[in-house]
Amino acid sequence: MRAWVVRAGRQGEREAEALQQGLVIAGWPGTSDLSSSAGRTDIRRIVQIAYPDENDYTLRNWTGQLLRFRHEIALNDLIALPRMNGQYAIGRVIGEYAYRSDADDGMRHIRRVAWAETGLPRDTFRPDLLQSLGSLLTVFELRRFDAARRLAQVMEGSGDPGRPEDGEPGASFEGRRQLFDQARAHEGGTGRPAKLTIRKLLELWGAERRDAPSVARIQRDLDDAGLLCVPLFTEGTLDSIVTVLVAGAEPAEDGSSQITRIARSATVDPTNLTASSSEDDEVDSAEMSGVVERVSMAARRGQALHLVTDGQPMDQGDEADDRGDEGGADDDLASVAYLVGNLPSARRRPESIPVTATLKSATTIMMLKQFSQLPVLDDHGRLLGVVSWLSIGQALLVNPDARLSDAVVPAPEAAASEHLLDCLPHIEKHGYMLVRDDAHRVCGIVTPSDVAVEFRSRVSPFVLVEEVEQRLRRIVDQRVSLDHIRECIAARNKKKAAKAEDASELTLGNYRHLFLLPGAWKEAGLPVDQHHFTEALKRCADLRNDLMHFSPDPVSEGDIQFLNGLLDLLRKLDGQG
């Protein structure tokens, strides 16, 4: 049994018929019957005839989706259909592929489905599965996180059980208490380290992104329990691995805490110059040493992140006590800033070479892999610098028998915990920047391309929400009287209502309330369902409020798809005005 998602169109145009008639409908207007197709080649020919001007990449993509719909989806497979109102329908395939020649174009490719649920809210699914459901493809398989089994249990009314322990640390944690208990068991020498992804950590606190309220709540609960995340959970990506360790237990026989014992054990293994794998049963002592150093420095500065013992802050001296509640905008540990380590590329270790290697080895690697530069590491796995084609040429010009060390030049570098905006000028100047972790090992490389891709994903939601608001404003100004606009505003601010001259006085959250007024809705005359439309406006306003709480984590693909769908609808409604 496999699990699939089949969407109902960019604007949900196939949704009503699919749910009412027990179908999934693939779309692609203009494509002919796929029944006689033997495989990819036949379907590619049909798609190319229907869309002769499309590029090769798009044709291959569409061919793959129709191939899955025609040949790969099987009887008894599970289907999930994301709805325009943010809910989900799930059911089981009960029919083979069929082509309805008498149906409207774009509604002809079908499979019959027995829908078990048609109104499941988003919070039915855990964040990992919800993210998979958010892909923008029309037809795709849910391959990850044991999705088929989990959807089957949701259909049976058991709820989403979460994924099994499948090699991703922390997948089996069902609650915070279990996480805390495992951390304490490890401190006592009777259990494995409490490792989990940042995504899973957020899930245990009911959060999807690291906005300020979520971070404050998690940090407070960890402090109250005497626990510390290593690395700090405000750094890295959602898939980064952290270990939760006991920071506030009583000292051991040697008078030290667990964290200090681990940090002291940091040793150099010349045969292993990379960071510990997420699969390791041990804690990365070198990285722990770096985190302890930063936490201690923050404590000395009186910043807001404190380790606690039995619910009370650790003794940091009178000076720290006097300033301990000040926090401050430069508090790297307690605030949610956009850090270098939040970029995915900053956590992908680049190719490197030890300083003991030959210059010929370096040039061979650079030629084979088309590198412009190559990091050079010392015996401890720490960065010495880089060799580039320019530095190699200069070294050989001075000495034809130059060694690798003769060609090493300083490299632009930054800690994963540094603010990204502070590093942008250096990335722009040099074309790259190497990233080091708390153990001072190279853990990634950031280029202008990485920054551009990441910032595009951050800016897109703001641009979409801005256009949604502009479209709504124009629709209201064209269709709704000033009296109704003032009536809506007056429900919350009578003075502001009296001064209102047009829809520019409405907030994004006001539009839902405006269209719920019977007179305003009738006056607007919009050819859409009032309930679904106003619920979409509420979701958009809620999403905008979430965006205003800074988070280093991206908005989900499902939310981006929702905004695009709402915007497509508003553009058409605006065009009618």
Sequence and secondary structure as in RCSB ss.txt:
>XXXX:A:sequence
MRAWVVRAGRQGEREAEALQQGLVIAGWPGTSDLSSSAGRTDIRRIVQIAYPDENDYTLRNWTGQLLRFRHEIAL
NDLIALPRMNGQYAIGRVIGEYAYRSDADDGMRHIRRVAWAETGLPRDTFRPDLLQSLGSLLTVFELRRFDAARR
LAQVMEGSGDPGRPEDGEPGASFEGRRQLFDQARAHEGGTGRPAKLTIRKLLELWGAERRDAPSVARIQRDLDDA
GLLCVPLFTEGTLDSIVTVLVAGAEPAEDGSSQITRIARSATVDPTNLTASSSEDDEVDSAEMSGVVERVSMAAR
RGQALHLVTDGQPMDQGDEADDRGDEGGADDDLASVAYLVGNLPSARRRPESIPVTATLKSATTIMMLKQFSQLP
VLDDHGRLLGVVSWLSIGQALLVNPDARLSDAVVPAPEAAASEHLLDCLPHIEKHGYMLVRDDAHRVCGIVTPSD
VAVEFRSRVSPFVLVEEVEQRLRRIVDQRVSLDHIRECIAARNKKKAAKAEDASELTLGNYRHLFLLPGAWKEAG
LPVDQHHFTEALKRCADLRNDLMHFSPDPVSEGDIQFLNGLLDLLRKLDGQG
>XXXX:A:secstr
  EEEE   TTSTTHHHHHHHTEEE   TT    TT  SHHHHHHHHHHH TTS HHHHHHHHHHHHIIIII  T
T EEEEE TTS EEEEEE S  EE TTS TTS EEEEEEEEEEEE GGGS HHHHHHHT S SEEE  STTHHHH
HHHHHTTS        SSTTTT  SHHHHHHHHHHHHTTSS  EEEEHHHHHHHTT SS  HHHHHHHHHHHHHT
TEEEES TTSS TT EEEEEE SS   TTS  HHHHHHHT    TT  S   TT SS  HHHHHHHHHHHHHHHH
TT S   EETTEE    HHHHHHTT   TT TTTS   BGGGSGGGGS    EETTS HHHHHHHHHHHT SEEE
EE TTSBEEEEEEHHHHHHHHHH TT  GGGG B   EEETTSBHHHHHHHHHHHS EEEE TTSBEEEEE HHH
HHHHHHHHHHHHHHHHHHHHHHHHHHHHHS HHHHHHHHHTT HHHHHH  SGGG  HHHHHHHHHSHHHHHHH 
 SS HHHHHHHHHHHHHHHHHHHS  SS   HHHHHHHHHHHHHHHHHHHH 
